[in-house]
Amino acid sequence: MQPLRLRFVRAVSCVQHCVLATVALLSALAAVPIVGQAQVFRLSYPTGREAGPVTGRAFLFVARTDAREPRLQSGASRGSEPFFGVDVEALTPGTTITIDPSVPGFPVASLRQLPAGEYFVQGLFLPYTKFARADGHTIWAHMDAGEGQRFNNAPGSLVSEVRKVRIAPGSSDVVTLALDRVLPPVATIDDTPWVKRLRMTSTLASAFWNHPMPLGAVVLLPKGYAENPGRRYPVVYTVGHYSERPSFGFTFDGCETTESAEARAARVSRSAREPGCEFQQAWTSGAVPEFIAVFIQHTTPFYDDSYVLDSENNGPFGSAITRELIPEIDRRFRTIAAPYARVLTGGSTGGWDVLALQVHYPDVFGGAWSLYPDQLDFRNYQFGNIYADSNAYFTTNGSWLPREIPANRSVEGLTELTMREENQAEAVIASKGRSGGQWDGWQAAWAPVGADGYPQPLWDKQTGTIDRRVAESMRARGYDLRDYLERNWSTVGPRLVGKLHVAVGDMDNYFLNLGVYRFETFLEGTKAPGKGPYYAGTVEYGRPLKPHGWQPWTNQELLRLMAAHIERNATRP
């Protein structure tokens, strides 16, 4: 923003000068929002609602409109409406929770920072479950109930009605919100001839958590599956954030509406991926290779995705997926139960997941197509280097002018949220790494267990100071996939030849292309004498200005690539 410049002619007198300056100062002050005295809110836990006591996190949501419930307008995003959160232990019926200016918030840090005006407010209490884990630690965390770790929309949460209030200078009102409604269970979705759902309890993960831990899958069956009971099919496993939808956006919903030429042009400018209806029509008509397509579900008490490897905090989900879920899918459906006939794809979180599964379980899967994957090299932990940097929030690079580190950007390069801001939001959603947010999700998956039983912080949420011992522990455990491959290529490389495929936009909104560059540098280096075998896969970049979500093929084309790959490798052991 450019400074206001007042231009004066040389003949202006001192009096005129002072008057003009005063007017400018008053105009500038008038542009600053008047900050009202912060009100105190009390969330009441009515008697008779539960036997109690309950432990969890309490929230106050404040919104400028009632287009949706305030709780649904808040989160770790640039467009979030203000919300405030506090831990609550052993809350009993008939008691209240106080939300006052000392309670942290996002995107404003305190109720004191709310400008005077009218707002719609709502309270919520997110219950936690007590886990006495097999590692000897007892912790409290939210047990996902099929909502995908959405803190503001979890079944079983207590919520208040929405009230309109005015925050005004000098007000000393106390606003009480009764937590008198329970959010209902997630609605079940019926199976169809095309889509089946599998639910099972993981013996391995449940033993770790000392609590039933679910695994699941949404299974999309190929054309002719029921009519050909003697036929078996290859499987494409898709992985990503929790969903009840089948793979590749397959849907019959809204297919009566034709995509406009303008909408199609805008979509194609971002990605070659086709709409779900278009894919469904190709799938159901038999215009694509015949696969069983399986989307796997593997939520944990820390995140909506386990990151598919065994973890000190999440438990043995890598083992559970490969030793329990996949054999169960092979048992219930007519799969070709052989590694060459199991291929993987996913984007973002799923992009990292499929490479991790392929790299760490090379004899279980036959190929991975990773799209815009989370950081493949922790020297680019999105943007920063956790092995060398001292702070996750700002950098100096020897300069007198420190700079805030961006967390995401527009394709033009404009910072949309900083690391500090995203982590502030997660700290308001939960303490001890329990927010279900992205940074906490990675920390739970890859960091060691702390002395208190919760994930050991990779950095201090308040200051951003990085604990390099945690970073080195993450590297030693093989979660930095480039580092793991570089250290183990002589043994694992021969089992990965031709199996690794990556695609990412050159202006990925989360800087994930930076890690892909480093990953590709290592892979191409396997061509050098004594470094082999050559990986013989592919890395593709979307240029120019392709964002997070870009992929170079339609999903139909991707299936054809996979089918050809399976056919080439069908005779391999």
CORMOKA-V262482 format. One record per residue. N is the residue number from 1. SS is DSSP state (H for helix, E for strand, - for the rest). OMEGA is omega in whole degrees, 0 to 359 (999 if undefined). Layout:
<<N	SS	OMEGA> <N	SS	OMEGA>>
This chain:
<<1	-	183> <2	-	180> <3	-	176> <4	-	181> <5	-	176> <6	-	182> <7	-	180> <8	-	171> <9	-	186> <10	-	184> <11	-	181> <12	-	181> <13	-	178> <14	H	181> <15	H	178> <16	H	180> <17	H	182> <18	H	180> <19	H	181> <20	H	180> <21	H	179> <22	H	178> <23	H	180> <24	H	180> <25	H	180> <26	H	178> <27	H	179> <28	H	179> <29	H	181> <30	H	181> <31	-	180> <32	-	180> <33	-	175> <34	-	182> <35	E	180> <36	-	175> <37	-	183> <38	-	176> <39	-	175> <40	E	178> <41	E	176> <42	E	177> <43	E	184> <44	E	179> <45	-	189> <46	-	176> <47	-	179> <48	-	180> <49	-	180> <50	-	175> <51	-	179> <52	-	351> <53	-	180> <54	E	179> <55	E	180> <56	E	182> <57	E	179> <58	E	183> <59	E	166> <60	E	179> <61	E	182> <62	E	183> <63	E	181> <64	-	178> <65	-	175> <66	-	177> <67	-	171> <68	-	175> <69	-	182> <70	H	182> <71	H	182> <72	H	178> <73	H	187> <74	-	178> <75	-	182> <76	-	181> <77	-	181> <78	-	182> <79	-	184> <80	-	167> <81	-	185> <82	-	171> <83	E	187> <84	E	185> <85	E	181> <86	E	176> <87	E	178> <88	E	179> <89	E	172> <90	E	177> <91	E	181> <92	-	178> <93	-	180> <94	-	180> <95	-	182> <96	E	176> <97	E	182> <98	E	172> <99	E	182> <100	-	184> <101	-	178> <102	-	182> <103	-	185> <104	-	181> <105	E	175> <106	E	358> <107	-	171> <108	-	188> <109	-	185> <110	-	174> <111	H	180> <112	H	185> <113	H	178> <114	-	175> <115	E	178> <116	-	179> <117	E	179> <118	E	183> <119	E	171> <120	E	186> <121	E	181> <122	E	175> <123	E	178> <124	E	174> <125	E	179> <126	E	183> <127	E	175> <128	-	176> <129	E	177> <130	E	179> <131	E	173> <132	E	192> <133	-	181> <134	-	179> <135	-	178> <136	-	180> <137	-	173> <138	E	182> <139	E	173> <140	E	178> <141	E	181> <142	-	175> <143	-	182> <144	-	182> <145	-	178> <146	-	180> <147	-	180> <148	-	178> <149	-	175> <150	-	189> <151	-	185> <152	-	183> <153	-	184> <154	-	176> <155	-	181> <156	-	177> <157	-	175> <158	E	181> <159	E	178> <160	-	169> <161	-	176> <162	-	179> <163	E	174> <164	E	181> <165	E	175> <166	E	173> <167	E	186> <168	-	177> <169	-	177> <170	-	181> <171	-	176> <172	-	182> <173	-	171> <174	E	182> <175	E	179> <176	E	178> <177	E	182> <178	E	178> <179	-	191> <180	-	177> <181	E	179> <182	E	178> <183	-	187> <184	-	175> <185	-	175> <186	-	181> <187	-	178> <188	-	180> <189	-	182> <190	-	173> <191	-	177> <192	-	176> <193	-	181> <194	-	189> <195	E	177> <196	E	179> <197	E	181> <198	E	176> <199	E	177> <200	E	175> <201	E	180> <202	-	176> <203	H	184> <204	H	181> <205	H	180> <206	H	178> <207	H	179> <208	H	185> <209	H	186> <210	-	183> <211	-	179> <212	-	180> <213	-	184> <214	E	163> <215	E	180> <216	E	178> <217	E	170> <218	E	190> <219	E	178> <220	E	185> <221	-	183> <222	-	175> <223	-	178> <224	-	183> <225	-	182> <226	-	184> <227	-	183> <228	-	187> <229	-	179> <230	-	185> <231	-	175> <232	-	189> <233	E	170> <234	E	183> <235	E	168> <236	E	178> <237	E	174> <238	E	188> <239	-	177> <240	-	180> <241	-	186> <242	-	178> <243	-	171> <244	-	181> <245	-	176> <246	-	184> <247	H	172> <248	H	179> <249	H	181> <250	-	181> <251	-	170> <252	-	185> <253	-	175> <254	-	185> <255	-	176> <256	-	180> <257	-	180> <258	-	178> <259	-	180> <260	-	179> <261	H	180> <262	H	179> <263	H	180> <264	H	180> <265	H	179> <266	H	180> <267	H	182> <268	H	178> <269	H	179> <270	H	187> <271	-	177> <272	-	182> <273	-	181> <274	-	177> <275	-	182> <276	H	179> <277	H	179> <278	H	177> <279	H	180> <280	H	181> <281	H	177> <282	H	181> <283	H	185> <284	H	177> <285	H	182> <286	-	182> <287	-	179> <288	-	177> <289	-	185> <290	-	177> <291	E	156> <292	E	182> <293	E	187> <294	E	171> <295	E	185> <296	E	180> <297	E	187> <298	-	179> <299	-	176> <300	-	176> <301	-	179> <302	-	187> <303	-	181> <304	-	181> <305	-	184> <306	-	190> <307	-	159> <308	-	177> <309	-	174> <310	E	189> <311	E	178> <312	-	182> <313	-	183> <314	-	183> <315	E	189> <316	E	182> <317	H	175> <318	H	177> <319	H	181> <320	H	181> <321	H	186> <322	H	184> <323	H	181> <324	H	186> <325	H	183> <326	H	175> <327	H	179> <328	H	176> <329	H	177> <330	H	182> <331	H	186> <332	H	184> <333	-	186> <334	-	179> <335	E	164> <336	-	189> <337	-	180> <338	-	184> <339	H	184> <340	H	184> <341	H	175> <342	E	177> <343	E	190> <344	E	168> <345	E	179> <346	E	181> <347	E	177> <348	-	173> <349	H	179> <350	H	177> <351	H	175> <352	H	183> <353	H	186> <354	H	175> <355	H	179> <356	H	178> <357	H	182> <358	H	183> <359	H	184> <360	H	177> <361	-	187> <362	-	181> <363	-	177> <364	-	185> <365	-	186> <366	-	179> <367	E	182> <368	E	174> <369	E	187> <370	E	182> <371	E	179> <372	-	188> <373	-	168> <374	-	193> <375	-	179> <376	-	181> <377	-	187> <378	H	168> <379	H	167> <380	H	177> <381	E	203> <382	-	183> <383	-	187> <384	E	179> <385	-	186> <386	-	178> <387	-	186> <388	-	182> <389	-	177> <390	-	184> <391	E	181> <392	-	188> <393	-	181> <394	E	179> <395	E	177> <396	-	184> <397	-	179> <398	-	183> <399	-	173> <400	-	185> <401	-	177> <402	-	181> <403	E	174> <404	E	180> <405	-	180> <406	E	173> <407	E	174> <408	E	188> <409	E	169> <410	-	180> <411	-	176> <412	-	177> <413	-	181> <414	-	177> <415	E	179> <416	E	172> <417	E	176> <418	E	176> <419	H	180> <420	H	183> <421	H	180> <422	H	180> <423	H	174> <424	H	179> <425	H	180> <426	H	179> <427	H	176> <428	H	179> <429	H	181> <430	-	171> <431	-	172> <432	-	175> <433	-	185> <434	-	188> <435	-	188> <436	-	178> <437	-	188> <438	H	182> <439	H	176> <440	H	179> <441	H	177> <442	H	181> <443	H	179> <444	H	183> <445	H	193> <446	H	183> <447	-	174> <448	-	175> <449	E	177> <450	-	182> <451	-	181> <452	-	179> <453	-	178> <454	-	180> <455	E	177> <456	-	187> <457	-	173> <458	-	172> <459	E	178> <460	-	184> <461	-	181> <462	-	188> <463	-	184> <464	-	182> <465	E	184> <466	E	173> <467	-	185> <468	H	175> <469	H	177> <470	H	178> <471	H	181> <472	H	176> <473	H	178> <474	H	179> <475	H	183> <476	H	182> <477	-	173> <478	-	180> <479	-	170> <480	-	192> <481	H	176> <482	H	180> <483	H	180> <484	H	180> <485	H	182> <486	H	180> <487	H	189> <488	H	187> <489	H	183> <490	H	180> <491	H	184> <492	H	183> <493	H	181> <494	H	181> <495	H	181> <496	-	183> <497	-	179> <498	-	188> <499	-	187> <500	E	181> <501	E	185> <502	E	174> <503	E	182> <504	E	175> <505	E	183> <506	-	174> <507	-	177> <508	-	186> <509	-	182> <510	-	177> <511	-	184> <512	H	175> <513	H	182> <514	H	177> <515	H	178> <516	H	177> <517	H	181> <518	H	179> <519	H	180> <520	H	179> <521	H	177> <522	H	184> <523	H	179> <524	H	177> <525	H	179> <526	-	176> <527	-	183> <528	-	179> <529	-	178> <530	-	182> <531	-	190> <532	-	10> <533	-	177> <534	-	187> <535	-	173> <536	-	175> <537	-	182> <538	E	169> <539	E	183> <540	E	181> <541	E	176> <542	E	180> <543	-	353> <544	-	170> <545	-	177> <546	-	189> <547	-	169> <548	-	183> <549	-	181> <550	-	168> <551	-	189> <552	-	182> <553	-	166> <554	-	177> <555	H	175> <556	H	177> <557	H	178> <558	H	178> <559	H	178> <560	H	176> <561	H	181> <562	H	180> <563	H	178> <564	H	178> <565	H	180> <566	H	180> <567	H	179> <568	H	187> <569	H	187> <570	-	182> <571	-	180> <572	-	178> <573	-	999>>
